[in-house]
Amino acid sequence: MQRLRPWGLAKSSSIIKPFSPPRHITSATAPWRPAAVLDEWVQKEARPISLRQLTFFGRTLTENRLISSANYVRTELPTRLAHRLRDMQTLPFAVVTNPHMSHVYDLYYRAFERLRRVREIKCVEDNEKYCKVISETLQEHLTVIPRLAMGVLECQGLMRPQEIDKFMNTLLRSRISRRVIAEQHLALTETFNAPWHFPNAKAPMDPNAEFVGEVFLRCNAREVVNACWLRAKTLAEEAYGPDCAIPDIVVEGHLDATFPYILTHLQYVVGEILRNSIQAVVERRPTPDDSPSPIEVLICEAPQHVIIRISDQGGGIPKEIMPELWSFSKGSRSQAHLRNLSLVPKMAATMQELRLPNLSPEPLTSNEISKQSPLDSSLSSLTSRPPNLRLGVGLPMSRVYAEYWAGSLEIHSLEGYGVDAFFQISKLGNKNEQLSTRASMDAV
């Protein structure tokens, strides 16, 4: 069998610039892998899915539908992993032999080998075994985000920033896509096995009926904002101390706007923006006695979209930082972020994992969304990180989440005054997951 080193040199050496790293970067020795198997899976195309399709499929759950879901996931996961492995193989060799990049590559390849060998799911027992494999893989891959971020920061100068950001965005979109379909299937399996699922069961009806798997059918924009605000405010009070005045929040507009969405995605984006706004307002006050200006949230509902605008008077974003706002390679701030990322071995990229030692680990508290989906999809119990630890990935990750379901995230800064953040959400749930920056066709 032909054997090939897993990574190749870039097609053009013009992207490699002279580089003198400020620290020693240890190279990882890449293992040899068979190429033929990966080539076979790379030839397959991923099949995107929409929130509406996820909801429709899980509404009336039968054994046949559960098995069909399992086989869809069984073929999609190794296909999507194969494309990302091939992307990594086309990077400059000096980049992918970075120990952090090598760690991610090895995780991906082991997962690919494990998942591609799973045979067709034919019964509920087969599905139970497959769900165990999926769960173990999700837990193993909690190290991916911090290791990718550290690898990117250490490899500055080996690739152009635009190419690094494109690579990171593609990898993170793919990561979200794999977790979405895997966690949705795990949630559907748990629903199928629940005693209330069967018509003759004596147990009460499911208290989480607003969920179809991981999809929350009636996300209320006001409820989500208020719940994220309570969480962000509590984190800020713990971080800044009891004597620090935290700004109030004013929520206006279409307060009853609802839409289907994956709750952890929504919470992460809204929570990240609110945390940044609180931090900016608190740190801008000339004296502790000054009353902080409120953070204003405007919810606008249109026929096909919901837009959440979050405005603060925190002084805006310095002009020299604006070009780096959405970038994973942070230029002059990279060393501080690299040190902080080294303190975060695992990261699920959810708001629930932001936690301080003396802070209650309870999830977001709100009448509407404190209910948890059938599966703890965020796996936040396995990860925890201080909220005031600046990692440099919050806004870039938020944009990836926002664009994943064909939405958008934009920030307009008026330096010296404040910031307006616009989070646009597709409210109909009929948009395919965006697996790349190229727009996909709408779902039927």
C-alpha positions in Angstrom: 0.0 0.0 0.0 1.3 3.4 -0.8 2.1 5.4 2.3 2.4 9.2 2.4 3.5 11.6 5.0 0.3 13.3 6.3 1.2 16.8 5.5 2.7 18.4 2.4 4.5 21.6 1.7 2.4 24.5 0.6 1.9 24.7 -3.2 3.6 28.1 -3.3 6.5 29.0 -1.0 5.6 32.6 -1.4 3.4 32.5 1.6 6.3 31.7 3.9 8.0 34.8 5.2 11.3 35.0 7.2 10.5 34.2 10.7 12.4 34.5 13.9 10.2 33.3 16.8 10.7 35.0 20.2 10.8 31.6 21.8 11.8 28.0 21.0 9.0 26.1 19.2 9.3 22.4 19.5 8.5 20.5 16.3 6.3 17.4 16.5 7.2 14.3 14.5 4.3 13.6 12.2 3.3 9.9 12.0 3.1 8.2 8.6 -0.5 7.5 7.5 -2.0 5.6 4.5 -3.2 8.0 1.9 -5.7 5.9 0.0 -8.4 5.7 2.7 -8.4 9.5 3.2 -8.5 10.1 -0.6 -11.6 8.0 -0.8 -13.5 10.0 1.9 -12.3 13.4 0.6 -14.1 12.6 -2.7 -17.4 12.6 -0.8 -19.3 15.9 -0.3 -20.8 16.9 3.1 -24.5 17.2 3.1 -25.6 20.3 5.0 -28.8 20.4 7.0 -31.0 23.1 8.4 -32.6 23.8 11.8 -36.0 23.2 10.1 -34.9 19.8 8.9 -33.5 18.9 12.3 -36.8 19.9 13.9 -39.0 18.1 11.4 -37.0 14.9 11.6 -37.1 14.7 15.4 -40.7 15.8 15.9 -42.2 12.3 15.4 -39.4 10.1 16.6 -39.6 6.4 15.6 -37.1 3.6 15.7 -36.6 3.8 11.9 -36.1 7.6 12.1 -33.6 7.2 14.9 -31.6 4.6 12.9 -31.7 6.8 9.8 -30.4 9.7 11.9 -27.6 7.4 13.2 -26.6 6.4 9.7 -26.6 10.0 8.5 -24.2 11.0 11.3 -22.2 7.8 10.7 -21.3 8.9 7.2 -21.2 12.7 7.8 -18.7 12.7 10.6 -15.8 10.9 8.8 -16.5 12.9 5.6 -16.3 16.2 7.3 -13.2 15.2 9.3 -11.5 13.9 6.1 -11.9 17.4 4.4 -10.3 19.1 7.4 -7.5 16.6 7.5 -6.8 17.4 3.8 -6.9 21.1 4.6 -4.2 20.6 7.2 -2.1 18.6 4.8 -1.9 21.5 2.4 -0.5 23.9 5.0 3.3 24.7 5.2 5.1 21.8 6.9 6.5 24.2 9.5 3.0 25.1 10.6 1.5 21.6 11.0 4.6 20.3 12.8 3.9 22.8 15.5 3.1 20.7 18.6 -0.3 22.3 19.1 -1.3 21.8 15.4 0.1 18.3 15.5 -2.0 17.5 18.5 -5.1 18.6 16.7 -4.2 16.7 13.6 -3.6 13.6 15.5 -6.9 13.9 17.4 -8.7 14.4 14.0 -7.0 11.4 12.4 -7.7 9.1 15.3 -11.3 10.2 15.3 -11.5 9.7 11.5 -10.1 6.2 11.8 -12.5 5.3 14.6 -15.6 6.7 13.0 -15.1 5.5 9.4 -14.9 1.9 10.7 -18.4 2.0 12.2 -20.6 -0.4 10.3 -24.2 0.4 9.2 -26.5 1.0 12.2 -29.4 -1.6 11.9 -31.0 -1.7 15.3 -31.3 0.2 18.6 -28.5 -1.8 20.2 -26.1 -0.8 17.4 -27.1 2.8 17.9 -26.4 2.6 21.7 -22.9 1.4 20.9 -22.4 4.2 18.3 -23.6 6.9 20.7 -20.9 5.8 23.2 -18.3 6.3 20.5 -19.6 9.7 19.6 -19.7 10.8 23.3 -16.1 9.8 23.9 -15.0 11.6 20.8 -16.7 14.8 21.8 -15.0 14.8 25.2 -11.6 14.1 23.7 -11.9 17.0 21.3 -12.5 19.6 24.0 -8.8 20.4 23.8 -9.1 21.5 20.1 -10.0 25.2 20.4 -7.3 26.2 22.9 -4.6 24.1 21.1 -5.6 25.5 17.7 -5.5 29.1 19.0 -2.1 28.6 20.6 -0.8 27.0 17.4 -1.9 29.9 15.3 -0.3 32.4 17.7 3.0 30.5 17.7 3.0 30.2 13.9 2.7 34.0 13.1 5.0 34.9 10.3 4.8 31.4 8.7 1.6 32.3 6.9 -0.2 35.5 6.0 -2.8 36.5 8.7 -5.6 36.3 6.1 -4.7 32.7 5.3 -4.5 31.7 8.9 -7.9 33.3 9.7 -9.5 31.5 6.7 -8.0 28.2 7.8 -9.2 28.8 11.4 -12.7 29.8 10.3 -13.1 26.7 8.2 -11.8 24.4 10.9 -14.1 26.0 13.5 -17.2 25.9 11.3 -16.5 22.3 10.6 -16.1 21.6 14.3 -19.4 23.3 15.1 -21.1 21.3 12.3 -19.8 17.9 13.6 -20.9 18.8 17.2 -24.3 19.9 16.0 -25.2 16.7 14.2 -23.5 14.5 16.8 -25.2 16.2 19.8 -28.5 16.3 18.0 -28.4 12.6 17.5 -27.4 12.0 21.1 -30.3 14.1 22.3 -32.7 12.3 20.0 -31.5 9.0 21.3 -32.0 10.1 24.9 -35.5 11.3 24.0 -36.2 7.9 22.4 -35.1 6.1 25.5 -37.0 8.4 27.9 -40.0 6.7 29.6 -42.4 9.5 28.6 -41.7 8.9 24.9 -43.8 5.8 24.7 -47.6 6.3 24.3 -48.5 3.8 27.1 -45.9 5.0 29.6 -47.1 6.1 33.0 -44.4 8.7 33.4 -45.4 12.4 33.0 -44.8 14.2 29.7 -41.4 15.5 28.9 -40.8 18.8 30.8 -38.4 19.9 28.0 -41.0 19.6 25.2 -39.8 23.0 23.9 -36.7 21.2 22.6 -36.5 18.8 19.6 -33.2 17.3 20.3 -30.8 20.2 20.7 -33.1 22.7 18.8 -35.0 25.1 21.1 -38.2 25.8 19.2 -39.2 29.1 20.9 -36.1 31.1 21.6 -37.4 34.4 22.9 -34.9 37.2 22.1 -35.7 39.2 25.3 -35.5 36.1 27.5 -32.2 35.1 26.1 -30.7 38.6 26.5 -31.9 38.9 30.1 -30.7 35.5 31.0 -27.2 36.2 29.4 -27.2 39.5 31.2 -27.8 38.0 34.6 -25.0 35.6 34.0 -22.6 38.3 32.7 -23.5 40.6 35.5 -22.8 37.9 38.1 -19.5 37.1 36.5 -18.5 40.8 36.5 -19.4 41.3 40.1 -17.3 38.3 41.0 -14.4 39.6 38.9 -14.5 43.3 39.9 -15.6 42.9 43.5 -18.8 43.8 45.4 -18.0 47.5 45.5 -17.8 48.0 41.7 -21.0 49.4 40.1 -22.1 47.3 37.2 -24.0 49.1 34.4 -27.8 48.5 34.1 -29.4 47.1 30.9 -32.3 48.5 29.0 -34.0 46.1 26.5 -36.4 47.6 24.0 -38.1 46.8 20.7 -39.9 43.6 19.6 -39.7 41.9 23.0 -41.9 38.9 21.9 -39.7 37.9 18.9 -39.2 34.1 18.9 -37.3 31.7 16.5 -35.9 28.2 16.5 -32.2 28.0 17.4 -29.5 26.0 19.2 -29.5 27.7 22.6 -25.8 27.3 23.4 -24.8 29.1 20.1 -27.1 32.0 20.9 -26.0 32.3 24.5 -22.3 32.3 23.5 -22.7 35.2 21.0 -25.0 37.4 23.2 -23.0 36.6 26.3 -19.7 37.4 24.8 -20.9 40.8 23.5 -22.5 41.7 26.9 -19.3 40.7 28.8 -17.2 42.9 26.5 -19.6 45.8 26.9 -19.7 45.5 30.7 -15.9 45.4 30.8 -15.5 48.4 28.6 -18.0 50.5 30.6 -16.6 49.6 34.0 -13.0 50.2 33.0 -13.8 53.5 31.4 -15.3 55.3 34.4 -13.0 58.1 35.7 -13.8 57.4 39.3 -15.6 54.6 41.2 -18.3 57.1 42.3 -19.4 57.8 38.7 -22.6 56.1 37.8 -21.9 53.8 34.8 -23.9 54.4 31.6 -26.5 51.7 30.8 -26.1 49.1 28.1 -28.9 49.4 25.6 -30.3 46.4 23.7 -32.7 46.9 20.8 -34.5 43.8 19.4 -35.9 44.2 15.8 -38.0 41.6 14.2 -38.5 41.4 10.4 -40.3 38.7 8.3 -37.1 36.6 7.9 -34.7 37.9 10.5 -34.3 39.0 14.1 -31.6 41.6 14.8 -30.2 42.2 18.3 -28.3 45.5 18.6 -26.2 45.9 21.8 -24.9 49.4 22.4 -22.6 50.7 25.1 -20.7 53.9 26.0 -17.5 52.2 26.9 -15.2 54.4 24.9 -15.2 52.4 21.6 -12.4 50.3 20.2 -8.9 51.8 19.6 -8.2 52.3 15.9 -5.0 50.2 16.1 -7.0 47.2 17.4 -9.9 47.3 14.9 -7.9 45.5 12.1 -7.3 42.6 14.6 -10.8 42.4 15.9 -11.9 39.4 14.0 -8.5 37.8 13.6 -7.2 34.8 15.5 -3.6 36.1 15.1 -3.5 39.1 17.4 -0.2 40.8 16.5 1.2 42.8 19.4 -1.2 41.2 21.9 -0.4 37.6 20.9 2.0 36.9 23.8 -0.5 37.8 26.5 -3.2 35.7 24.8 -0.7 32.8 24.4 0.0 32.9 28.2 -3.7 32.9 29.0 -4.6 30.1 26.6 -2.0 27.9 28.3 -4.1 28.1 31.4 -7.2 26.8 29.6 -6.5 23.1 28.6 -10.1 22.5 27.6 -12.8 24.7 26.0 -16.3 24.0 24.9 -16.9 27.6 23.7 -20.1 28.0 25.7 -21.1 30.7 28.2 -21.8 28.1 30.9 -18.2 27.2 31.2 -17.3 30.8 32.3 -17.0 30.3 36.0 -15.2 31.4 39.1 -14.3 29.1 42.0 -16.9 30.8 44.4 -19.6 31.1 41.7 -22.5 28.7 41.7 -22.1 26.3 38.7 -25.8 26.5 37.9 -26.7 27.2 34.3 -28.4 30.4 33.1 -31.4 31.2 35.2 -34.4 32.4 33.4 -38.1 31.4 33.4 -37.9 30.4 29.8 -34.4 29.0 29.2 -33.2 27.7 32.5 -34.7 24.4 31.3 -31.9 22.2 30.0 -32.1 20.2 26.8 -32.2 16.4 27.1 -28.4 16.3 26.6 -25.9 18.5 28.3 -24.7 19.4 24.8 -22.2 22.0 26.0 -20.2 19.5 28.0 -19.5 22.5 30.2 -19.2 20.3 33.3 -15.9 19.1 31.8 -14.5 22.7 31.2 -14.2 25.8 33.3 -12.3 29.1 32.7 -12.2 32.4 34.5 -14.4 35.1 32.8 -11.8 37.8 33.0 -9.0 35.8 31.3 -8.6 37.4 27.9 -8.0 34.7 25.3 -8.4 36.7 22.1 -10.9 34.2 20.5 -14.2 35.5 21.9 -15.3 37.8 19.0 -13.9 35.6 16.2 -15.6 32.6 17.7 -18.8 34.6 18.1 -18.8 35.5 14.4 -18.3 31.9 13.4 -21.3 30.9 15.5 -23.4 33.8 14.1 -22.6 33.0 10.5 -23.1 29.2 11.0 -26.9 29.4 10.6 -26.7 32.1 7.9 -26.7 35.0 10.3 -24.1 37.8 10.8 -22.2 39.7 13.4 -20.9 43.2 12.9 -19.4 45.8 15.2 -19.3 49.5 14.6 -17.1 51.5 16.9 -17.0 55.3 17.5 -13.7 55.7 19.2 -14.0 57.9 22.3 -17.7 57.1 22.8 -18.8 53.5 22.4 -19.7 50.4 20.3 -22.8 49.1 18.5 -22.9 45.4 17.9 -25.4 44.0 15.4 -26.3 40.3 15.7 -28.6 39.2 12.8 -30.4 35.8 13.2 -32.3 33.9 10.5 -35.6 33.4 12.3 -37.3 30.8 10.0 -34.7 28.1 10.5 -34.7 27.3 6.8 -31.1 28.1 6.1 -28.5 25.4 5.7 -25.6 25.3 8.0 -22.8 27.3 6.4 -19.9 24.9 6.2 -17.6 27.4 4.5 -17.5 31.1 3.9 -19.1 30.5 0.5 -22.9 30.8 0.9 -24.8 27.5 0.6 -28.1 27.0 -1.0 -31.2 27.4 1.2 -32.8 24.2 2.5 -36.0 23.1 1.0 
